[in-house]
Amino acid sequence: MAEVKAKYHCTQVELYAIENLAINNLQGNLALFTAESTNYDAALITTLRGLRTAAMELPNEEQRNAVHQTLENLLPDHVTLIKKDFNLLKQLIIDAWPNEEPKPRWEAAGLNNYNNIGERNWEEVVELNNLMTGFITNAVNAGRLAAGGGMVAGYPAQVAANYTAFDVVYQPFLTSRETSTARAAKIKADNKLYEAGTKFRNFGVSVVFANDDENKKRYTFSSLKDIVSPPGSASMTVSAKRPDDTMVQDAVVNIKKEGEPAIVKNIVGGVAAIFANINPGDYAGTVVQSGVTTNFTKTVNTGVDSRITVSVG
């Protein structure tokens, strides 16, 4: 399936503001539009506002990532309980099979997955639970664990409950990830709004105000964009950190907006590179540190100091 491309040359925030301004202008001039075509009426205004609302209500990339990160931050506490269950199972195995080397049974119960969990390997948690649950519900194992290992009657239910609590967070965490499907749905809604806006704006320029240059500007996308986002009305601050979360002390940062020259700043002594008074829009950037180049992208909006910390190395 081909990637869905934005038909508008601005940020999503700018698009919503531009189309809102244009719709307001249309509402104020509705009688003039209706005099030229009966397609322009109050119902159209309602439809246009509905398209804008529908597009705005779909979460953007940063909103989706924020939800994703919030859920991810909840997972470690649940994993701690699952790991505690496994450590108890290890001891139960030692007591249930006192004359055997326990490692083979530990591995059958999920030892390798336990060791692979690390900081963020959530898939290993899922497999650990599968193996641990399978081990303790096996009829032969369950008998030995209860009779010789000292497993209490409520232990299997505890294992199940702790995993369920993890899964309640884990499943929405998975679906909240930034996906091409979610991105495409957002852009399709934005394009639909832009196309509807373009139609009435073009009608205003070519028909209603064909001989009125000043009013033409009220329906010209670039003129409306300059009102919403004047040149130089945004800024961006770029920091960089290593995998161990320490801040990079010295690096070269390059940012570029399509159609404009690149801008270069330095991170010096760990102090972030600040790009002040830049034009709003979508930027592609690089951080070069010790000869290693890391790419990033960032959208900056008017009146906002957009911030990004780039992971390098």
C-alpha positions in Angstrom: 0.0 0.0 0.0 1.4 3.4 -1.0 2.3 5.8 1.8 -0.3 8.6 2.3 1.2 12.0 1.7 0.0 15.3 3.0 -1.4 17.6 0.3 -0.9 20.7 2.5 2.5 22.5 2.9 2.3 23.4 6.6 2.1 21.7 10.0 -1.1 20.1 11.1 -1.6 22.8 13.8 -1.2 25.5 11.1 -3.7 23.7 8.8 -6.4 23.7 11.5 -5.8 27.4 12.2 -5.7 28.4 8.5 -8.9 26.5 7.6 -10.7 27.9 10.7 -9.8 31.4 9.6 -10.9 30.7 6.1 -14.2 29.2 7.2 -14.8 32.3 9.4 -14.2 34.5 6.4 -16.6 32.4 4.3 -19.3 32.6 6.9 -18.9 36.4 7.0 -19.1 36.6 3.2 -21.7 33.8 2.8 -24.3 36.0 1.1 -21.8 37.0 -1.6 -20.9 33.3 -2.2 -24.6 32.3 -2.3 -25.3 35.0 -4.9 -22.8 33.2 -7.2 -23.7 29.6 -6.4 -26.4 27.9 -4.3 -23.8 25.3 -3.2 -22.7 27.9 -0.6 -25.1 27.9 2.3 -25.2 27.5 6.1 -25.1 23.7 5.8 -21.7 23.9 4.0 -20.3 25.9 6.9 -21.4 23.2 9.3 -19.9 20.5 7.1 -16.6 22.3 6.9 -16.4 22.8 10.6 -17.2 19.1 11.0 -14.3 18.1 8.8 -12.0 20.3 10.8 -13.2 18.9 14.1 -12.9 15.3 12.9 -9.3 15.9 11.8 -8.3 17.6 15.0 -9.8 14.9 17.2 -7.6 12.2 15.7 -4.4 12.1 17.9 -1.2 13.3 16.2 2.1 11.6 16.5 3.2 13.3 19.7 -0.1 12.5 21.4 0.1 8.9 20.4 3.7 8.7 21.6 2.8 10.3 24.9 0.1 7.7 25.6 2.6 5.0 24.6 5.2 6.3 26.9 2.8 6.8 29.8 1.7 3.2 29.6 5.2 1.9 29.2 6.2 3.7 32.5 3.5 1.6 34.3 4.8 -1.8 33.1 8.0 -2.1 35.3 6.0 -2.3 38.6 3.9 -5.2 37.1 7.0 -6.9 35.9 8.5 -6.8 39.4 5.6 -8.9 40.7 5.9 -11.4 37.9 9.7 -11.7 38.5 9.0 -12.2 42.2 6.6 -15.0 41.3 9.3 -16.7 39.2 11.9 -16.4 42.0 9.5 -18.1 44.3 9.0 -20.8 41.7 12.7 -21.4 41.6 12.8 -22.1 45.3 9.7 -24.3 45.0 11.5 -26.4 42.4 14.6 -26.8 44.5 12.5 -28.1 47.4 10.3 -30.3 45.2 13.2 -32.0 43.5 15.9 -31.8 46.2 18.3 -34.3 44.6 18.4 -32.8 41.2 20.3 -29.9 39.5 17.5 -27.3 39.3 18.6 -25.4 36.3 16.9 -27.6 33.6 13.5 -27.2 35.4 14.1 -23.5 35.9 14.7 -23.2 32.2 11.6 -25.2 31.4 9.7 -22.7 33.7 11.2 -19.7 31.8 14.6 -18.9 33.2 16.1 -17.7 29.9 13.2 -15.4 29.4 13.5 -14.1 32.9 17.2 -13.3 32.2 16.3 -11.6 28.9 13.8 -9.2 30.3 16.4 -6.5 31.1 14.9 -3.0 31.1 12.3 -3.0 28.4 12.0 -6.5 26.8 8.2 -6.9 27.4 7.9 -9.8 25.0 10.1 -11.8 27.2 7.7 -11.2 30.1 4.9 -12.7 28.0 6.9 -15.8 27.2 8.0 -16.1 30.8 4.4 -16.1 31.9 3.5 -18.7 29.3 6.3 -21.1 30.4 5.8 -20.5 34.1 2.0 -21.0 33.9 2.5 -24.2 31.8 5.0 -25.5 34.4 2.9 -25.0 37.5 -0.4 -26.2 35.9 1.2 -29.4 34.6 -0.4 -32.1 36.7 2.8 -33.9 37.6 4.7 -30.7 38.4 1.8 -29.3 40.4 1.7 -32.4 42.6 5.4 -32.3 43.3 5.4 -28.6 43.9 2.6 -28.8 46.4 3.7 -32.0 48.2 7.4 -31.5 48.4 8.0 -27.9 47.4 5.5 -26.3 49.8 3.5 -24.5 47.1 0.5 -22.8 48.7 -2.9 -23.3 47.2 -3.2 -19.7 46.1 0.1 -19.5 44.2 -1.2 -20.4 40.7 -4.0 -17.8 41.1 -1.4 -15.2 42.2 0.7 -15.9 39.1 -2.4 -15.5 36.9 -3.6 -12.3 38.6 -0.2 -10.6 38.4 0.1 -11.4 34.7 -3.4 -10.2 34.0 -2.6 -6.9 35.7 0.5 -6.6 33.4 -1.5 -7.5 30.3 -4.2 -4.9 31.1 -1.5 -2.3 30.6 0.6 -4.1 27.9 -2.2 -4.6 25.3 -3.1 -0.8 25.1 0.6 -0.1 25.2 1.1 -2.1 22.0 -1.9 -0.5 20.2 -0.8 3.0 21.2 2.5 2.7 19.3 3.0 5.1 16.4 1.8 3.1 13.4 1.5 3.8 9.7 -2.2 3.1 9.9 -2.8 5.7 12.6 -0.6 8.2 10.8 -2.4 7.6 7.5 -5.8 8.1 9.1 -4.7 11.4 10.5 -3.3 12.6 7.2 -6.3 11.4 5.2 -8.6 13.5 7.5 -6.3 16.5 7.1 -6.3 16.1 3.3 -10.0 15.9 3.2 -10.3 19.2 5.2 -7.6 20.8 3.0 -9.3 19.8 -0.2 -12.7 21.1 1.0 -11.1 24.3 2.0 -9.2 24.7 -1.2 -12.5 24.4 -3.2 -14.2 27.3 -1.5 -11.0 29.3 -1.2 -10.4 29.0 -5.0 -14.0 30.0 -5.6 -13.6 33.0 -3.5 -10.4 34.0 -5.4 -11.5 33.3 -8.9 -15.2 34.2 -8.8 -16.5 36.1 -5.7 -13.5 38.4 -5.4 -12.0 38.2 -8.9 -11.5 41.9 -9.1 -10.8 42.6 -5.4 -7.1 41.9 -4.6 -7.4 42.7 -0.9 -10.3 40.2 -0.3 -8.5 37.6 -2.4 -5.9 37.5 0.3 -8.5 36.3 2.8 -8.9 33.2 0.7 -5.3 32.6 -0.4 -3.6 29.9 1.6 -0.2 31.5 1.7 -1.6 34.8 2.9 -3.6 33.0 5.6 -0.5 31.1 6.6 1.5 34.3 7.1 -1.3 35.5 9.5 -1.4 32.3 11.5 2.4 31.7 11.5 4.5 34.7 10.8 8.0 34.0 9.6 10.4 33.6 12.5 7.7 33.0 15.0 9.0 29.6 16.3 12.0 28.1 18.0 13.6 24.7 18.7 15.9 23.4 21.4 17.9 20.3 20.6 19.7 18.2 23.3 21.5 14.9 22.8 22.1 12.0 25.2 23.9 8.7 25.2 22.4 5.2 25.9 23.4 5.6 29.5 21.2 8.7 29.8 24.2 11.1 30.2 24.1 14.2 28.1 26.3 14.7 25.2 28.8 17.5 25.9 29.8 18.5 22.4 28.1 17.9 19.0 27.0 19.6 15.8 23.3 20.0 15.1 21.9 20.7 11.7 18.2 21.4 11.0 16.5 22.0 7.6 13.0 22.8 6.6 12.1 21.9 3.0 12.7 24.7 0.6 14.9 26.6 3.1 18.6 26.6 3.8 20.0 24.4 6.6 20.8 26.0 10.0 23.7 24.7 12.0 24.3 25.1 15.8 26.6 23.5 18.3 26.0 21.7 21.6 28.8 23.0 23.8 29.6 21.8 27.3 26.3 19.9 27.4 24.3 23.0 26.8 21.5 22.4 24.2 21.6 23.9 20.7 19.0 26.7 20.5 17.4 27.6 17.2 15.6 30.9 17.8 13.3 32.8 15.5 12.9 30.0 12.9 10.0 29.5 10.6 7.2 27.1 11.7 7.2 23.8 9.9 8.5 20.3 9.7 12.3 20.0 10.1 14.7 17.2 9.3 17.9 17.3 11.4 21.1 15.6 12.3 23.3 15.4 15.4 26.9 14.6 14.6 29.0 13.5 17.6 32.4 11.9 17.4 31.9 11.2 13.7 28.6 9.4 14.2 25.5 11.0 12.6 22.0 10.5 14.1 18.9 11.7 12.2 15.8 13.1 13.7 12.6 15.0 12.7 10.6 17.6 14.6 7.6 19.8 13.9 7.7 23.3 15.3 4.7 25.5 15.6 4.4 29.3 15.9 4.9 30.7 19.4 6.2 27.4 20.7 9.7 26.5 21.9 9.7 23.0 20.6 12.2 20.7 22.4 13.7 17.4 21.5 16.3 15.2 23.1 18.0 13.0 20.5 19.5 9.6 21.5 22.9 9.1 20.0 25.4 6.3 19.9 
